[in-house]
Amino acid sequence: MPTLDDLKVGHCALIKHIQDPDVATQALRMGISVGETITCLARVPSGPTVIQRGGMELAIGQALSQQIEVELQ
């Protein structure tokens, strides 16, 4: 399954699964949870992925984004 790190700019995705409980806790602290729809706004090579959820923009580090499984919309 693709991860948040695989998204291309402009793509929308549904957060499907976060395997590691520690990663899920980190994501939840940023307002990201399973079932949320997000949009990829920007990507920094070997760096964070900038997403939008609702009216909020977040930069998610590569290590975290590689562990968040998504389904393209």
C-alpha positions in Angstrom: 0.0 0.0 0.0 1.3 3.5 -0.8 2.4 5.8 2.0 2.1 9.5 2.6 5.7 9.7 1.4 4.7 8.4 -2.0 2.1 11.1 -2.7 2.6 13.5 -5.6 1.8 17.2 -5.2 -1.9 17.8 -5.8 -3.0 14.3 -5.0 -5.7 13.6 -2.4 -5.6 10.5 -0.2 -7.4 8.8 2.7 -5.3 7.8 5.7 -5.9 4.0 5.8 -3.5 2.6 8.4 -0.7 3.5 10.8 1.0 0.3 12.0 3.3 1.6 14.8 1.4 2.8 17.9 4.0 5.4 18.6 3.7 6.8 15.1 -0.1 6.8 15.4 0.3 8.8 18.6 2.6 11.3 16.9 0.2 11.6 14.0 -2.8 12.1 16.3 -1.0 14.9 18.1 -0.8 16.7 14.7 -4.4 16.1 14.0 -3.9 13.2 11.6 -5.8 9.9 12.1 -7.1 7.0 10.2 -10.1 8.0 8.1 -8.9 11.6 7.5 -8.7 12.9 3.9 -5.6 14.9 3.1 -4.1 16.7 0.1 -0.4 16.8 -0.7 0.6 20.5 -1.2 4.4 20.2 -1.5 7.3 17.8 -1.3 10.9 18.5 -0.3 13.4 15.9 -1.7 14.6 13.7 1.1 12.6 15.9 3.5 9.1 16.6 4.6 5.8 16.3 2.8 3.5 19.2 3.2 -0.2 18.3 3.5 -3.4 20.0 4.0 -6.2 18.6 6.3 -9.2 20.9 6.5 -7.8 24.4 6.7 -4.6 23.4 8.3 -1.2 22.9 6.6 1.3 20.5 8.1 4.9 19.5 7.2 5.3 15.7 8.0 8.9 14.5 8.2 10.0 11.7 5.9 10.5 9.1 8.6 6.9 9.6 9.8 5.3 9.9 6.4 6.9 6.6 5.3 4.9 4.8 8.0 1.4 6.3 7.2 -0.4 4.2 4.7 -2.8 5.9 2.3 -5.4 5.2 -0.4 -5.4 7.6 -3.3 -8.7 9.3 -3.9 
